[in-house]
Amino acid sequence: MPVLDSALLQSTLRDELRAAWRKLQADHGQDPLYGFGVYTTDSASYLMVTAFSEKGLEARVAQALADFGPGGRNARLRQFALDSGGTPDDPALQRQSLRWSPCDSPLHEVGSGLLPRSDAIVQDLDVEGRWSDDDELDDDEFEEELERGDPDVDEVFRVIQQVLKELDLEGLFGHGPERHRLVLSVWQGDQSNESRYAFAKALNPPSVAARFGREMNEGAHAYDRLYHGANAEREDDVFE
């Protein structure tokens, strides 16, 4: 079974994240980023960069309005939303709903190849494969192993956060208003907002994390209004 070289991952990820940020700034610096970080899975099966910009958000909103507008390609979903009391072609609600959706950001695809060596390190661990082929475990034992977690996965997430903190202290992401405009975080596929908020609190000044929490609340409510109407039921906000 491959063993994680934590020091190697940390030094490699530090170099690659620094280079990734500088590349994004060079290629998209005219449109300042408002979000940046590492995108992975809950088992850290791969690593890539994800990023958000206002220009990219506006492009995605425009596409959503075209898709959900009259004659758009999402005509059936549009009709379902309208029948439910929603307003799927409301630009303000679409903007709030899409603001913190990593895979909807045009820069997400750009980030897919920016951490090649770090990605190779975690892929070589094959964490998901450690249990998938173990015929000696019955279903209950298999679920217990998954719930127990894996020390290597925990260490990968620790390293990711440590590297982002180091680069932040280095001043890579700017200072003052420039830094406070940006949210650093760790994003995952199929990730709860609670998880996103926890990472944001760990990696950002309190005022930045609080703003991020408010914007996630707004996004959740906007999604409900887009597709389920103003009377959709939702639990109280939890990101404060």
N, C-alpha and C positions, 0 to 999 in steps of 0.2 A: 504494500500500500504506500503510495507517495506521501511524503511528509512535507508540510508547509515550511519553507524557509522564510520566516517572518521578516528578518532583516533584509533579505533580498527583495521581497515584495515591497517593503517600505521604501527602500532607496529607488527601486524601479518606478513605483507609482508616483513618488515625489517628482522625479524627473519628467515622467510622461504627463502628469497633470499640469506641471508648470509649462511645458511645451504646448499642451493642448489649449490652455488659457491664452497664451501669447498668440497662437495661431488664430483662435477665434477673435481675439482683439484686432489682429492685423487684417483679417478678412471681413470682419463685421463691426469694426470699431466705431464706424459712423452711426451705428445703432446700438447704444450701450446695452449690455446684458442686464437683466434683472434677476436671473437665476442661473446657477451653475453647480455641477456636482457629478457624482458617480451614479451610474444606473446599473443595476444588477438584478439578481433574483434573491428570494429569501434563503436560498442555499448557496449564494455567491458562486453560481456556476459559470458566470462570465462577468467581465467588467468592461464598461464603456463610459463615455462622457455624455451627459445630457446638458442642454443649456436653453435658455429662454431669452427672447428679445421682444421689444415692443413691435418692431417692424414685422417679425415673424408671427406674432400674435394677431396683428391686424390682417395679415395675409390669410391666416387660418380662419379668422372670423368671416372674412369675405367669402372664403370657400364654403363655410358652413351655411351662410345665408343663401348662397347659390344652390347648394344641395337641398336645403329645406324650404326654399322659396317655391312659389307656384311654378310647376313644370320642372322642378329640380329632380335629381336622380334619387333622392330619398322621399319620393312622393308618398309611398305607403306609410312610412314612419311619420311623415308630416301629418297625414290624415289621422293617424292614431293619436298623435299629440293634440291635434285640434279637437278631436272627439272627446279627449280627456280634459279639455279646458286649457291646454297649454298654448304657448305662443312661440313655436320653434324658429320663427324668423325674426325674433327680436334681437337686434344687434348688441344692445347693452347686456342682455342676459347671456347671449352666446359668449361675449367677451369675458364676463365673470366666470362662466362655466369652464371655459377653455384655458384660462390664464395659467393654471398649474397642472395641466395635463401633459406630462413629458412627451408621450408618443405623438401628440398633436403639434408639438413644436417643430418647425422646419429644421431647426438646428439639431434636433435629436438624431436624425439620420447622418448629419455631418459628424457627430460624435462617435459613430459606431466603430470607426477605425483608428481612434486617437490613443488607445491604450493597448497596443498589440502585445508588448512583452508582459505587462501586468496581467492581461487577459490570459496569456498562455500559462502563466504561473498558476492561476486558480483553476483553469481548465484541466491542467495536468493532475490536480488533486482528485478529480472525478468524484466529488462528494456524493452526488446523486446515485452514482453507480455502486457505492459501497454497500447499499442495502437492497438495491433493486433485484439482484440476482441471488440473494441468499435464500435458498429453498428450505433451509433448516428453521426459518422463522415462520410461525403461523401468523395469521392476520393480526391478532391482538398484539403479539410480540413486535411485529413490524411497525404497527402504529406507535407502540411505546418507544421504540428506537427513534422514530421520527420526532416525536414530541420531546424526547430527551435532548435532542440537538446534537451538534458536532463541534468539538473544541476548535477545529480548524476554521469552521464557518464563523464562529464567534471571533476568532483572531483576525480573520479577513476584515470583518466589519470594524474591529478595533483599529486596525491599521488604516483603513480608509479614513476614518474620522481623525486619527492622529495626523495623517498627512495633510488633510484639508486644514486642520488647525495650524500646523507648522507653516504652511504656505500663506495662511492668513496673517500670522504673526510676522512673517517675512515681508509683508506689505504687498504681496502680489496682487491682491484684489482691491488695492487702493485704500484710501483713508477718508475719514470724515464723511461728507455727503455721498461721495462716490462709493464707499464701502457700504453705507447704510441703504443704498439703493438695491444692493445685491443680497439675495438669499442663497446661502450655501446649504446643501443637504445631500442626503443619500436617497435615491429613488429606486423603487423596485417594481417589477410587474406585479399586478394584483396586490397592491399595498394599501393598507388602511390609512385614512387621514391621521389617525392617532400616531401611527408609526412615522409618517412624514413630519408631523409636528414635533415628535420627540427628537428626531435627528436635527431639525431646525433649531430647537432650543439648545441643543448641545453645541451647535456650530456657529451661532450668530449672537450678536448683541441682543439683550432682552427686547429692545424696541423693534428690532427687525423680526425676531421670532413672533412677537405679538402681532405685528402687521401681517405676517404670513398666516397666522392663525385666523385673523379676521377675514383675510381674502379667501381662505379655504371655506370658512363659514358661508361667505357670500357666494362662492362657487357652488356649494352644495344646495343652497336655497335657489340659486339661479337655475340649476339643472332641474329641480323639481318644477319650477314655474314654466320652464321651456317645454317639458314633456308631460307634466301631470297637472298643471294649473296652479293657481294661487292657493287653493285649498288643500294641496297635498300635505299629508301628515309627515312631520319630521320631528325627531327628538331635539331637545334644547341644544344650543351650541355648546361645544366642549372645548374649543380651542381659544383660550383667553390668556 
